[in-house]
Amino acid sequence: MVYKFLLTIAILVVLPSFGAQNVAGQKYYLKYCSSCHGKGNRGGGLASKEEWKSYFSKEAELLIFLHEDLPEIVKYLNSKKFKNQKRKMLKFLLEFASDSDSIPSCNN
């Protein structure tokens, strides 16, 4: 009985923190990316899970390369702010990648 109670408490504590990361990732995407890449179902659906992982790997070198003609975006991608936000943004993008089963709803 105690185990069921502890499991329930653990679920109630842990699951919201996973969702919060997606909300934060969604917020970062909407703030920094949506003006060019669109809101809602366009965001994560622009690439597959593996493509997103590739874009964000190696200090986001590929993202920087793909945005080299946009100095403000390159500045953001090279910033400490992005380095602190990229894990949450990637988590959001992976959840709504073109090959995921999730349906995005970030029309904020």
C-alpha positions in Angstrom: 0.0 0.0 0.0 2.8 2.4 0.9 4.5 1.6 -2.5 1.4 2.6 -4.4 1.2 5.8 -2.5 4.9 6.6 -3.1 4.5 5.7 -6.8 1.5 8.0 -7.1 3.4 10.9 -5.4 6.4 10.3 -7.7 4.3 10.4 -10.8 2.6 13.6 -9.6 5.9 15.3 -9.0 7.9 14.0 -11.9 5.4 14.2 -14.8 4.7 17.9 -14.5 8.4 18.7 -14.7 8.7 16.9 -18.0 5.7 18.9 -19.4 7.2 22.1 -18.1 10.3 21.5 -20.2 8.2 21.1 -23.2 6.3 24.3 -22.3 9.7 26.1 -21.9 11.0 24.6 -25.2 7.8 25.7 -26.9 8.2 29.2 -25.4 11.8 29.5 -26.7 10.8 28.2 -30.1 7.9 30.7 -30.4 10.1 33.6 -29.3 13.2 32.9 -31.4 12.1 30.7 -34.3 8.4 31.0 -35.2 8.6 34.3 -37.0 10.5 32.5 -39.8 9.5 28.9 -39.3 5.9 29.2 -38.4 3.8 28.4 -35.4 1.7 25.4 -34.6 2.2 22.3 -36.5 5.1 23.7 -38.5 7.6 23.9 -35.7 8.8 20.5 -34.8 7.3 19.0 -38.0 10.0 20.7 -40.1 12.4 17.8 -39.4 12.5 14.2 -38.2 13.8 13.3 -34.7 17.2 12.3 -36.1 17.5 15.5 -38.1 16.7 17.7 -35.0 19.3 15.8 -33.0 21.8 16.4 -35.8 21.0 20.2 -36.0 21.5 20.6 -32.2 24.7 18.4 -32.0 28.2 19.7 -32.0 27.4 23.1 -30.5 24.6 23.5 -33.1 27.1 24.0 -35.9 24.6 22.8 -38.5 21.9 25.2 -37.2 24.4 28.0 -37.3 25.5 27.1 -40.9 21.8 27.0 -42.1 21.2 30.4 -40.6 24.5 32.1 -41.6 22.7 34.7 -43.7 20.7 35.8 -40.5 23.3 37.5 -38.2 20.8 38.0 -35.3 19.9 34.3 -35.3 23.6 33.3 -35.5 24.3 35.7 -32.6 21.5 33.9 -30.6 22.7 30.4 -31.6 26.2 31.3 -30.3 24.9 32.9 -27.1 25.0 31.6 -23.6 21.2 32.0 -23.6 20.8 29.5 -26.4 23.2 27.1 -24.7 21.0 27.2 -21.6 17.8 26.9 -23.6 18.7 24.4 -26.3 18.1 21.2 -24.3 14.5 22.3 -23.6 14.0 23.6 -27.2 15.3 20.3 -28.6 13.0 18.3 -26.3 10.0 20.3 -27.6 11.1 19.8 -31.3 11.7 16.1 -30.8 8.2 15.7 -29.3 6.6 17.3 -32.3 9.1 16.1 -35.0 7.7 15.0 -38.4 8.1 11.3 -37.4 6.5 11.6 -33.9 3.0 10.7 -32.9 2.3 14.0 -31.1 0.1 16.8 -32.5 1.5 20.2 -31.7 -0.6 23.0 -30.3 1.6 26.1 -29.9 -0.7 28.7 -31.5 0.1 31.2 -28.7 
